[in-house]
Amino acid sequence: MFAARLYDLVAMKVGVPEYRRIVDQKLKTAGELYSFMTDRLHQASGLFLETVVVIILIIELVFLFRGKS
């Protein structure tokens, strides 16, 4: 019990709670950045796939009308 109280007292003197708050804030910022970057990646890959599908459809239409004439 004495060691726990001593630890709390020393931690307060050294600034451990402030350090923990800073670390938690940085971890939150890193998490938000990770979320933003993964969202951007998913949007970019979705746009790429949509573009590929449109190109394939255009190629199929060209071959369809080319074969009939």
Secondary structure, 3 states (H helix, E strand, C coil): CHHHHHHHHHHHHHCHHHHHHHHHHHHHHHHHHHHHHHHHHHHHHHHHHHHHHHHHHHHHHHHHHHHHC
